[in-house]
């Protein structure tokens, strides 16, 4: 991503894994990058069947979305539905000049025509497993593979 | 006895009363309201959760503010909203309450927000919907008789939590006409469920319900004593339109004893907040210097009320 991301691009992490990654990328990438956080719960397409989950976080975009260049950041890209929801939410704040997508892991399995701009790694895991990013008390990030039951992204 | 507000999974299916509503459900509503507050600050003040749903505001009693905040909440969730002032339509032509409901269900209603002069009317509608096999239609009580006004209670709890964080160390004083106040009843149930150690009722004997002490409330007739050390002061409106018979001598006399002035406010904690459910009568229960002063959180209450109603509707709308 170094050299490819605009030096003033805003990094918007999708809660919760993407939010940690956006913070880290803001430190590592050259330039000044405002960091925002987005919780897509109000835009998910499975609300009518699954309901609203508990502990929805507050979307915080501390920069002018209209006219900005945005890199959406998520930990795991799977069906593409969270990214669809995040893009819809961003447009309710304004019209960005561009949106790119950076993910740590692309596990395939897309159900929508969404492709990442930047990918850490491409992996394939069985459908009944979830890849989960976790953060320990020291702020260390760790990817684990768990039995499914967690919502797909 | 099963709680008719909850479905068999323990999720909220109707919101009828705060009495008996588990603390974890109240906590979940308050938590869910937090992210809804910031939607009011965006370019597009809407999220798509209730897109395609139809919400009927059924107001058998007038209330411009409550109806408006419910309407805004539903519209910010992208629902279609129909306002019906039933007092001046069907019932005046002789239609029964449940016939009115059946007709609106035939128009594909998804949610009813009900304000009614009779205690228990929203409960009756909820029971009718479930016994007639329409469990996907939800009822929110927007004030019934002298019984409950749960979303007002919830927005009061949200406001207190916003400014004071933890209920377990608070002294909350509720002042004035508790007898006619469904707001006070809902708030008292919510405060005790969430573990508030000291809830006080302050007012003249004639305006305090006989059984208020059985709710775990300490009664004060002397306002100075009751306000001493309070973290939160909730002033109630003097509901002169509901008063039958001579319950108090005059509004002027009431203000002298139970009106909140700067001097009386000084008896509470230095960082106390002052709340009022509105509409307020300046110079009757509250002095303008207090209503407009730095302790007042009366207008934030209104703003939070929209977020709390959005939270309730979005929790009901999915089930």
Contacts between the chains, C-beta under 8 A, distances in Angstrom:
chain1	res1	chain2	res2	distance
A	39	B	35	6.5
A	41	B	35	7.7
A	42	B	35	7.5
A	42	B	39	8.0
A	42	B	47	3.9
A	42	B	48	7.3
A	42	B	49	5.8
A	42	B	314	7.8
A	43	B	47	6.7
A	43	B	48	6.4
A	47	B	49	5.7
A	47	B	318	5.6
A	48	B	318	5.9
A	49	B	318	7.8
A	50	B	318	7.3
A	51	B	11	7.2
A	51	B	315	7.4
A	51	B	318	3.6
A	51	B	319	6.2
A	52	B	32	6.6
A	52	B	49	7.3
A	52	B	314	5.3
A	52	B	315	6.0
A	52	B	318	6.0
A	54	B	28	5.8
A	54	B	31	6.9
A	54	B	32	7.5
A	55	B	31	6.2
A	56	B	31	7.8
A	56	B	32	6.2
A	56	B	34	7.8
A	56	B	35	4.8
A	57	B	35	6.4
A	58	B	34	6.2
A	58	B	35	4.4
A	58	B	37	7.7
A	58	B	38	5.4
A	59	B	35	6.9
A	59	B	38	6.7
A	60	B	38	7.6
A	65	B	43	7.8
A	66	B	43	7.7
A	88	B	48	7.7
A	91	B	44	7.9
A	92	B	42	6.1
A	92	B	43	6.6
A	92	B	44	3.8
A	92	B	46	7.0
A	92	B	47	7.6
A	93	B	42	5.6
A	93	B	43	5.7
A	93	B	44	7.4
A	94	B	43	5.6
